[in-house]
Every structure is written in C-alpha cells, then in structure tokens.
C-alpha cells in the first residue's frame, strides 16, 4: 500500500467515496437519459417510439451497469452502510428493481414479439421506466431526509420522486434533440421546455430542504467563508437553467451544430447538483449517523479492489467511448443484420 | 418467531431470485461461445447457412442476456436489503470478488453486447466477431468470479477471523479455495450441456414445424455432438466434485446419499423417503455397497452418516435430508437421460446420415429435453446450496446470523411481487422462443432492407440473408 499517501484508514475511504460518487453521477446522467426516453414514449407515435428506442438501444445495458457499480462499491467498500441504507429503503428498492426488470426485458421483447403484443411491451417499457425513476427519486428524497420514517420525510420523498422523474424526462428529451432529427426532434425540444421548469423546481426544493433538515449541513453552507466559496455552485446552476431555457427557445437548437448543447447543459446541471449534495453529506454515508471512515471495509480489502479498479476503469472508459463513437450521429433503425 | 418467519421468507425470496436468475446465464455463458463458433465457421467455409444460424440464435441470446442482467441486478441489492449480516461479516472477502466481477466482466459484456447486436453494419467483420468473442469472454469471466465467491462460501480458506469479521490472509488461497476448480468446471460444463440441448431441442421443434433448412440441420448436429461430447466429461467432473465435497463437507454427502449411520458397505440408494423425525429412511431401494464403491472405491469404504452431525445437546448440524437427497437424484437422473439421448442420436446420425433418418420419437424426445439443462442445473444448485445449511459460509457464518431485520410482511409482499413478475417473464420468454422458431420455420424472417449506414465491403457483411 506504499503508493497510498497518508493513513490508509482515512485515505482509502475517501478514495472509495469519490469512486462511488463518480459512479452514481455517471449512472444518473447515463441511465437518466435512457430512463427519460422511456418516460417520454407515451407522447410519441409508434414509428417515433421505435426511433426513440433505437437512440438508446446500444447503450442502455452499459448505462445500467453503472448502477451495479455504484451499489457494488457501496456494498464492498462500506458494507455496514450498505445494509443500513438498503434495509431502510427496502420497499422503494424492490419497486425500482421491478421497474428495471420490466423495462430491461421490454427492450428485447417489444422488438421481437408479434405485432399485437408490441403495444403491451411498449406499456411495460414506459411503466418500468416510470416506476424506476419515481423510486429512485423517492430514495434520493428519503436519504436527504436522513432515512427517517416521519410523515414529512415521506411527503418530501414523494416530491423528489416526481422531480427526478421530470428531471430524467428532461435529460431524455435533450438526448433525443441530439440523436434524432425532423419531427421527433421538434417534439423533443417541446418536451425539454416543458420539463425544464420541473427540474428547476426540484433543484430549488432540494437546495432549500437539505440545510433545513440538518443543522450540520446548514453550517456547512451558511458560514463564512464557505458561503462565498460555494456561492458559484447555486449561481452557476441558476445561470445554466436560464441558459437552457434560452437555447430551447431558439431555432438553432435543431441545427446539428448546436444539437449537443442542451444535453451538455443538462449533464452539467446534474454534475453541479450532485457536487452540492456530495458536499452537504460528506463525510457521512448514512446521513448524520455513519461516516465513511466508520463504515469502510478493511484497508487490505479496499486496497486490492483499488488496484483492480485503477487498472480496469480506464479500459472501461476506453471501450465505452468506442461504443458511443461507433453509434455516433443520428439514431437509425436498430437491426441485428 | 418473527425472525424465523423473516428468515424463511428471505430464504425463499433469495432462492426464487437466484433460481430464476441462473436459468439465463446458464444459457448465455455457453451460447456466447456457440455464436463465436458459428461466426468462425462462416469465416472458414463461407457457407451463409452459418450466418443464418447466427442471426437466429443471436436474437435468443439478446433476450436471454437481458433477463440475466435484470434478474442479476436484483440480487446485488438483496445482499443489502435481506442479508446485511453477510457483508458485515465476510464483506472483506466477498466485496473484492464481487467488485472484480463488475469491473472485469459486467462492463465488458454490456458494452460489447451493444456492438455485437447492433454494430454488424457499422464495424468491419473481424471487429464484429471480436465483439462477439469479448461478450463470450465477459460472461465466462463473470461466471469465474461468482463461482470463486460461491466456492469460498462452501470451502472458505485464506482468511482469519478478527472480532468475528473475516480478514484476508492470502488472496491466492481465497481465489483457489479447495472446491473452486471443481465447481467452476462443473458449472461451465453444465452451461455447455444446457445450450447443447437447447440448440437441439429448438432445432427439433423447427423440424416438427416443417423447417428442413440447412440452418436447422447444422444447429441440430452442433447441439447433439456438443451434448454427446460434454456429458461424459460432466459425469467425470461431477464425480471429482463429489469426492471433493466428501473431503470438505461430509454432512452434505451424507444427506446426498441419505446415509444416517457412518459405516462401510453403504448402499447406493435409488429410492428412499428420508424421515427426519425418525432419523431413518423408509422404502429403501438400493444397490448394495454402491455408495461405498463410488465414494471410496471399495466395498469396505466408510461413508459418513448424518448421525455424526448432531451435537451432544441434540442440535442438528446437518442439512435437511430429503431436499438434498432428491435434488441430487434429479440431477443425476437428468444427466443419464442426456447421455442416453445424445449418444443414441449421434449413433443414429453416424457417417453423415442426416436428420431425416432419425425416428420421430427420437426427435420428439429432444423437445422436453430442451429443458434438461435447466432442470439439472437447478437440481445441482439445490443439492449444493441446501446441502451447506445451516451454514451460509461453511463453519464461519450461519444463514440465521446473516439475516436483516425486516418485518416478515414486507418480505412476503416483495416475494409475491417478484414471483408474479418472474412467472410472467418466464411465460413470455418461452412464448417468444416458440414464436421465433415458428417464424423461422415459416421462412418469414425479417425482409431484407436496403443497407443502412456506410457502404460495406466486407464479405461477412455483404452476404444475403437467406430465407430458409
């Protein structure tokens, strides 16, 4: 462990918290866009549905693997917290899993079953995507409220459930602006405009709620000099929302030169929001109860995982990039042959 | 009492989950290699029939893979929701093994699956075959890591307990724990056999539907020859695995043999009803000294008995006997049926005789035998997993100690929800395979569309889709 600076019982948990945070962030942005596309399918015609699914078909499986990675890192690096968090989130986790199962298989079934059954699998695809997004939003809200079974926590969690669902729909719409053209792209611009306000409301609600629930988080944000150091975070987010609103109202967004802008902006917004949350909760992994240092697995075990992750992660990044490169440009029909 | 209910319900839930899950990797592990084989045969012979076979089976691979992924994600969460004690006690060992499975296998297969399925017109032929190969390697690597962990739970090694928590002393010993090589080989062969009989079974169904295409004939031959080659290897590997279990988990072997008292001249029981209350068998029918011969290679060989695994204060420390005893017999019986059918068929098809020369009952027999791999795999896993009880990690952690404190009603509600979803998906999966078989048999495969994407000049990509 010689190349790890400092005390490994401090350094390793920090590294793993960062890796887990990175995985969650990558998951939220990547699976966020394909869940969002699923949530938007009922608004589209049957031909458009095929094109929408084609835009995410080659990617969704790898996107979802980041969830396994994030939960895996929680499981392996912070085993105590994994049990505590997932036991507290028992029901929403089960609902999310059923949602993930339904949409994952609907991808395959809808493309292969006889025509009359396709509508059924389209509904399963939408229902699964929606259920997944709602449960994940619920879990986020409930986690922010400290995994505490109070009425206010459940109500807030439901609100974040709707907010994250809208957020994913927004991300999905931005992805469609990038990956489609013509009428569907025009629709996607409209969808993005309509969901942006919900994203803004959700971000605002979470930003207000977190410091109010926890005195510790209040202190982290509203003391000098932190307040001024951190000020760019909310300001930048606000500017991004305004900028996205502006872009989505222009004609140029449909041009290929600018079609990437909404998705890039939306991703940046998620990165900012996530950074804010991560700053609020660090160093706790179970809010205000268990720190990453208390929950961490033995340093020898973390070290052996770290070696593997450091070797393999760049390879994964490389071939993921290759896949996005191979399927670059506007989405076309999905076919095996 | 409440904890017992949660324990039983959680066990049933995990068993339902993992039983449903294993059906799909059992197919994809070996089917990935079969797809590579089809592509290589095409590259070698230039015969487009191999690509017909590839395009039919890649659809089944895609659906099977998706079912495997989604049911697998469920399990990574259930470790935390239902079995938090597992990671708290042995997380230092299980964690890195699971992490290596994720980073070396899951991403590899997920990313290259996209290229394998949808990249045929976007990448050169060699790259597409390469993607298929990487997917096959990914599924096999995934099997490797998870079987390392599972084997460690049966024969833990390379660790020490500090304050009840397992800490690694040697990763080499953890990974190459005593039962790992046997279990890995046994499972990989099981996957090969499952796919062999699925290939042959689905081809037989297409044949019954009137499909006389070369693709059906070639796939049927691939399946039967694969089955005939693998089954003797599997019987040998299974025997070695059994001897390994005798050394490390004698209570499991005692339950498999239904043997209550340690002694020599133990019969090989063909039928018995183990009675746990009376601690004896009823209606025994067996081959004299058979178990002694198989396990110790001598009639005088001593076979452990279940009565050795009852503590002085009467606590039972061996697994429940009847389920282990019967699952083992179902597995072995299915294996014998595989042996009989595949060898008989290879014999009937010797010297290039075609499927036309096969008697109809033989072809019909392949239809139910399409499920033989699933049946044997499940029965084998029930034998080994129930056979480890009451331990979760043999000698280190009992199943009861690992349970999360979740209200039983909550576990029951999620269990029912999972069961409903699984039943639905299983019906849809089998229905889809039948539908694909019928569509292929009717020659109504997807009509040729004009080439999409950039022009292709690779021979693999420019072949015409032949409609059988």
Interface residues (C-beta under 8 A of the other chain):
Chain A: X57 X58 X59 X61 X62 X64 X65 X67 X68 X69 X71 X72 X73 X74 X75 X76 X77 X79 X80 X82 X83 X84 X85 X86 X87 X89 X90 X91 X93 X94 X97 X98 X100 X101 X102 X104 X105 X107 X108 X109 X112 X113 X114 X297 X298 X300 X301 X304 X305 X308 X309 X312 X313 X316 X319 X320 X322 X323 X326 X327 X332 X333 X334 X335 X336 X337
Chain B: X55 X58 X59 X62 X63 X65 X66 X67 X69 X70 X71 X72 X73 X74 X76 X77 X79 X80 X81 X84 X85 X87 X88 X91 X92 X93 X94 X95 X96 X98 X99 X100 X102 X103 X104 X106 X107 X108 X110 X111 X112 X113 X114 X115 X117 X118 X119 X120 X121 X122 X123 X165 X167 X168 X171 X404 X405 X406 X410 X414 X417 X418 X421 X425 X428 X432 X435 X436 X446 X449 X452 X453 X465
